[in-house]
């Protein structure tokens, strides 16, 4: 990947200063010519990297497309310290970048589009670069894609163009707002900008663009794609002021469906991470009920296998008990499973956060709690087992990693307010260890393609394990904590690897490393946790459980004094509770640093 980007940078300089170019002229080829590539006929492998066969004489760019999947271990000093716009030469004026450069940037971005939740027909996106300007995808979307291409190239010098494409994307917003024909492009771009800002720790800007995407999706009826086929015409006419023109074909209809669920995943998951209410409504009111059919693979839309739905609520039917809903179709693609995981994640968090002591005897809360818990359990049993991940296509593997992580994080969200209850404590530990199990199936090459939200799942699991570690440290005789320390080490390793791509997670990771209990996880002495280098440094090395750091929450002396009053266990429950609360508070504070 680094070598590929270095060649791109060299070519960009040649485009900027033609008089300095030293390489021979480059002949462009039609990337959509039949002889250009051959693909497997299997729908499950369509558009996957392993099924794309390029010939040496038919390349759309002067460089091969084989992207080295080795991780980028180099760290950059400050991800949010962008150079001033004036220091980045606007080599292309107010025009679009040259076609060759645009294709290069697209080649960098497309393998990572699922990482951003961006689902699109790749062929049509490429073709739009050569169409008349009025038929091209809107500049707000294309510049957002170019922005992400530069972002993904960090820490190479290509990322110096981030401010250029960011300013262009933001400048194109005003035109996109006034162009109803490009509203889908605008919503897709808003999602890309939101995740870009959120990943860089610019929470307020990210939240703004996420809210814009959600509001526009509702305003233009993307939450009810296909409802016009099941709704009386007199009802449609009353709300037709903001309705998109009928889709030209199943591919365009499919992109609208995929765009809505892109917005839904963004809204539901990041609202939990940012501790704010979700923006997208989903009630029983006919104007706000989400009835857009479950997302399908783009290959199915290409062949016309479009599930138009029945106009019935999609998400509400998912939460309904089995046997209570009829006419339920679809919902088994990896994209649909990702949506279901997002719905469970936000639903569990919302219900758990609504609990208060006065609701302890509320039958309504208990019923809702059991419904969501049962739905999560039922959902996890339908997922592909972890040991089969290696046999899946790369894109499906990354989806499944996120789905498994979110499903187990949902159970943690549901039970985390009831840690004092022994049953909930066991459920929490089981969920945290399940997330650890998922993390162990992630290879070093996979981190470049993971959803940044997985980092939040790891932090949630680490919070539970650290709390349990504190309780184990408060027992006498001292319990064996080597297993739980290894599990925490696995999460720290994974979080550190992913934080090199997403600065927001670096704040969480650094704060976790500074926790006293985590410091003693890395080594038996009082050394600082520092940066993680290899997973074996945490997992493979044995831990001496009899050595305590001076700044551990409960020292050996405190254990002895407290244990003498109550046999083998501590009597100082107040001290333990205060310690746990203090650590949990510090963990929570790491997640919301603007």
N, C-alpha and C positions, 0 to 999 in steps of 0.2 A: 504493500500500500504506500509506504513512504517513497519508494523508488518511482512508483506511478505518479504520485503527486509532484515529485521533483521534476519529472518530465513535463507535467502540465504547467508548472510554474515557468519552466524554460520557454515553453511555447507561448505562454501569455506574454512574456517579455518581448518575444519576437513580434507578436501582434501589436503590442504597444509601440514598439520602435522598429518598424520594418527595415530601416536602413542599417540596423545593427544585426539583422538576422544572418545567421551563418548556415542554417540547415537548408537543404534543397526544398523546392516547392513540394507541396503535399497534394495528392490527388484525392478528392472526396468521392465516396461511393454512396449509392442509395442504400441506407441501412434496412430498407423494407423490401429490397429486391428478393425474389424467391431464392436466388443462389447465395444470398448473404449468410443465412443461417438455417439450420435444421433443428427442429424441436421434436421431442418425444410426443407421441400421440396420447400419452396418458394424461388425463385431466389433473391428476394429483401432482404431476411433475411439471405442469405447464408454467413457463416463465421462471423456472427455478435455475439457479446458476449451473447446476450439474448437467442440465439438459441443453445448454446453449453451446453450439459448436461453431466456432469462428474459423474462417480460413485466413491464411496469412495474406492472401491477395485481396481480401474483401473486408477491410476494417474501416469503420466509420470515423476513426480518429488515427493519428499517427502513432498511437501507443496501444499495446495490447490491453484487453479488458480484464485479464486475470488479476484479480485484486488479492494481493497477499493478505492473508487473514491473521498474520502475526500481530500481537497487540502492540499498541503504541505506549511504551513505558515511559517515554520522556514526559516530564511535567513542565507546564508553562507557569511563569511566575504569578501572573494575575489574570484570571479569565475575564474579569469584568473591566479591566483597565484598558479600554479600547483607545487607540490613537484618535486624535481629533480628526474630524472629517476633512479638514483642510490638508492634513498630512498624507491623505490617501488620494493619489492622483485619479481623477475621474477620466480614465483613458478613453472612454466611449461617449463622453458628453452626455446628452440626455437621451441618446438612442439605446437600443438594445445591444447587448454584446454581440460580437460577430458570431455567425452561425456555428463555426467550428468550436469556438470557446463555449457557446451555450450547450453544444452537444457534450463537450468534455465535462462541464459542471453537472449536467444531467447524468452522465455515466457515474460520477462520484456519488450522487444522491440516491439513485434508484435502488441500489442494493440495500439501502438503509430506510427506505420509505415506510416499511412496516414498523420500524422502530418509532416513527412519529405517528403511527396510526393512519397513515395516508394510503388509501387504496384507490387506484386509478387504472384505467386502461393504458398500459405503457405505450402501445403502438400509436394510439391517437395523441398521446402527449408528445411523443417524438415528432409526429407528423405536423403538429400545430406550429412547430418552429419554422416550417417552410411554407405555411399558408399565408395568404394576404393578412395584413395586420388585423382587419376587422374579424377574421375567423380564427385568429390565434387565441390561446388561453390568455386571460387578462394579465397584464404586467405585475399586478399585486401578487398573483400566485407564482409566476415564473421567477420574480425576484426573491420571493420567499424560499423557493427551491434553491436558487443560486446561493442565497444566504446560508442555507443548511449545508450546501456542498462545501463552502468555505469553512464553516464551523466544524464539519467532520474531518477536515484536513489538519486541524490543530494537532501538534504545535508547529507545523511547517509555516513558511512565509505566506502561503496562499490564504491563510486566515486573516491577513492584513486587509483583504478586500471585504471583510464582514461589514464594517461600517458603511461601505459604499452600497452594498446590496440591501442592507437594512434601511438606509435612508431612502432608497428607491422604492422599496416595498411600502414603507409608511407613506411616501409621497403619492403612491398610486391608490391609496385608500379612498381619497375623496372622489376620484373618478369611478372607482368600483361601486361606491355607494349609490351613485346616480345612474348606474347602468344595470337595470334589472336582468338583462340577458346574461350577465356575468356573475350573478349572485352566488352560484355554486362555487365558482372560482374564488370569490371573496371569502366565503365561509371556510373553504379548504385552507386558504392562505391564513386566515385568522387562527385556525388551529395550529398551523405550523409556527406562526409567530408566538402563540401562547406557550407552546412547549419549548421553543427556543429561549424565551425570556425566563420561564420557570426553571429550566435546566441550568441557567446561568445565575440563579439566585435573585433575579429581578422579579420578585413576586408580584408587586403591584401592577407592573406592565403586563405580566403574564396573565394575571387574573382579569385584567381589562379585556384583553383579546379573547380569552376564553368566554367571557360573558357576551362579547359581541357575537361570537360564533353561535352561542346558544340562542340568543335573542333572534338573530336572523333566521336560524333554522326553524324556530317556531313561527315567526312572522310569515315566512314563505311556505309553510306547510310541509316541510320535510319530515316532520314527525308523523305525518299521515299520508305518506306516499302510497298510492293505490286506493285511498279511501274514496276517491271520486267514483270508482267503479261500484262502490257499495252504498253510496249516499244519494238520497233523492236530489234531483237537480235543483229544486227550489231551495234546499238547504245550502247547496254549493254556491248558488248565485248570491246568497246573502253574505258570503265571506270570500268573494272572488277578487277583491281589490289587490291582494297580495298572493296571487297564485301563479306558479310557473306555467309557461306554455307546455303543452303535452310533449313528452319526450319523443325524440325522433325514432328511437329504436330501443331494444332491450339493453344495449350497452349504456346508453345515456340514462335510462331509468335505473340501471344497476348502480351507476356512479352516484346518482342522487341518494339511493338507499345507503350506499356505503358512506357517503358524506355525512348523512344524519348520524349513523352509528359511530363515526369518528368523533363527532361533536359529543355524543352521549358518553363515550368512554372518557373523553377528556373532562367533561363536566362532573361526572360521578366520581371518578377516582381522585382527581386533584382537589375536589371540594373536601374530601376526607383528609387528604394530606395537609391542606391549608386550614382545616377546621372552620369551614364556612358552609352555609347552606348551598345546596345544588341550585343551579339556575333553571335547568329544564324542568318544567312541570310534568307530571304524569298522574292525573286524577281521573275520576270517572266522568268528568264533564266532557261532552263530545268535542269541545274545542281544544282541550288540553290532553286528552288521552293519547298515548303513543300507540299507534296502530301500524306503523311502518313494518313491513315484513322483515324477518330475520335476514341478516346479510348472508350472501352466498359468495362463492369464489367467482372471480372475474371470468373464468373459463365457462362457467354456467351461463352467465349473461351473454357471452359471445355466441353461444349455441342456441340462445333463445329460451333456455330453461329458467324462466323468470317466475318466481313465486310472488304473485300479486297480492297475496294475503286475502283475508276475509273481512277487513275493516274492523276486526275485533281487537281489543287491547292486547299488545304483544307481551310487555313486561308483566302486567297484572296477571295474565294467564300463566306465566312462568311461576309466579309465587303462589298461585292457587293450588290447593291440594289435588293430588292425582284423582282423576275421575270426575272432577267438578267442572272441567272445561272440555268443550267439544270443538271440533274443526281446527285443532292445533296441528299445523304442518311445519316442516323445516326446523331450523334451529340446531342443526347438528354439525355444521361446518366449524372449523377452528375460529373463524371470525365471529360466528354466533356464540360460541362458547366463551369467547373473550367478553362479549357484551353481557352475557349472563353473570360472569365473574364480577364485572364492574357493578352490576345491579345488586348483587349480594354484598359486595364490599361496602357500598354506600348505604344500603338498607340496614345492614347490621350495625354500622357506625351510628346512623341516625337514631335507631331504636335504643341502642345502648346509652347514647348521650342524653336521651330523654328521660332516663330513669331517675327517680328521686325516692328517698325513704317513704314518702307518703303513697308511692305506687306499689309498695311491697305486697299489698293485699289486693291489688287491682287484677281482676280476671282478664281484662282487656289486654293489659301489658303482658301478662303471662301467656295468653293465647298467641299474641304477636311474636313473642320471644320464641315459643316452641315452633311456630310456623317457619320462621326464618332459620332456626337451628336445623329443623328437619329438611328444609330446602337445601341448605349448605351441605348437609350430610348426603342427601340424595344426589346432589350435583357432583360431589367429589368422587362418588362411586362410579360415575359414568366417564370419568377422565381416563385417558390412556395411561397405563402404568408407567412409572418413571423409567424402569429398566428397558422400556421400548422406545425411549426418546431417540436413541442413537439411530434407529431404523427409519426415522421420519425425515422428510425433506427439511432443509435448513429453516425456511420460513415457518413451517409448521412447528418445528422444534422451539423456535423463539416464542411463538404464540403460546405453546403449551407450558413453557417455563413461566410465563407471565400468568397464565390461567391457574396453574397449580399454586403459585405463590399467592395470588389474590384470594383464591378459595380458602386457603388456610389462614391468611390474614383476616378474612371475614370472620372466621370463628374466634380469632383473637379479639377483634373489635367487639364482638357480641358479648364476650365473657369478661373482658378486662376490668370492668367496674365491679366485679364480684370475686375478686382475688381471695377474699377471706373465706369464701365458700370452698370446701374441699373438692367438691365435684367440678366447679368451675376452674379451680386451680389445676386439676388434672387435665381438663380440656385445653386450657391455655398452654400447658407444657407440651401436650401432644401436638397442638397446632404449631408451636414454635419449632419443635423438633422435626415436624414435617417440612417446614420451610428450610431448615438446615439440610434435610435430605435432598430437597430440590436443588439447593445451592451446590451440593457435591457433584451433581450431574452437569454442571456448567464448566466447559473447557475454557482455557485462556483465550482461544480465538473467538469465543461466543460473546465476550463482553462488548465488542464493538457493535453488536447488533441488538442489545437488550434494551427494553423499555426502561427509562429512568425511574419509573414508578416502582419497579421491583425493589429499588433501594429502600423505599419506605416500608415495604414488607419485611425486609431484613432488619431494619431498625425496630419494628414492632416486635419481631421475634427476639431480638437481642434484649429488648427491655424486659420481656418476660423471663428470659434465662438469667439475666443479671439479678433480677429480683429474687429468683429462686436460689441463686448462688449466695446472695446475702443471707437468706434464711438458713442455708446449709452451713455457712460459716458461723452462724449463731448457735449451733448445736454443740453439745459436749457429751461424750467424746466427739472429736471433730470427724465429720463425715467425709467420705471420699468424693472429692469434687473434680477429679481428673476428666470425667466424661463431659460434664457440663462446661468445663473450661475449654475443652476441645471443640464443643459445639459453638461456643461464643467465638472462639478463634476462627472457625470456618466462616462465620458471618462477618467478622472483621476483615478477613482476607477478601471476601467477595465484595464487601462494601468499599474497601480501599481500591480494588481494581476498577470498579464501576465509577468511583468518584473521580478518576483521572479523566473520564469523559464528560462528567456532569458536575460542575463546581458546586451546585447546591448540596450534593451528597457529601462533598468534602467537609463541609461544616459539621454535618452529623457525624461523620467518621472521626474527625479530630476530637470532637467532644466526647465520643465514646472511648477513645484511646486514653483520655485524661481521667476517666473514672477510676478510682482506686481499685475496685474489684477487677476491672479490665486490665489494669497494669499488672496485677499479679497473675492474670491469665497467661500473659506472654512469657513470663519467666518467674522463677521461684523467689528471686530477690526483689529489691525495691527499684529496679531499673525502670525507666520510662518505656511506655509501649512503643513509641516511635512509629515509623512507617512500616507497613507490612511488605515483605519481600517475597517470601514463598509461603505456600499454604502449610508445608511441613513444619515451618517455624512455629506454627500454632498447634497443628493437629498431631504431627509426628513426634514431637519432643515430649517426654514425660514431664509431668508436673508434680512438684513436691508440695503436698497439701499441708505439711506441718510447718511451713515457713510463712510468716505473716509479714506484710509490709507495715511500716509504722503508720501510714495514713489509711490503712484499711478501716472500714466503717466500725467494726467491732474487733478490738484487739484481744490477744490471748488473755491478758490480765482481766479484761472485762468479762470474758467467757468464764474464767475460773470463779470470779466473785459472784457472778449471777448464777452459775450452775450449782454452787454450793447451797443455794436456797431451795432448789427444786430438782434433785436427783440428776438425771442425765440430760435434762433440757433446761433451757433458759426460762427464768421467770420474768425477765424484763421485756415483756411483750410491747410495752410502750416505746422502749428504746428501739426495738426492731422495727416497729411500725413507722417510727419517725425516720429511721435510716432508709427504709424502703421508699417512703414518700419523698425523701430528699433526692434519692437517686432517680426515681421516676420523673420528678419535676425537672431535674437537669437534663434527662433524656428528651423529654417533651420539648424543652426550650431549644434544643438543637434543630428542630424541624422547621422553625418559623422565623428564620433569620432573613430579612429582606435582602 
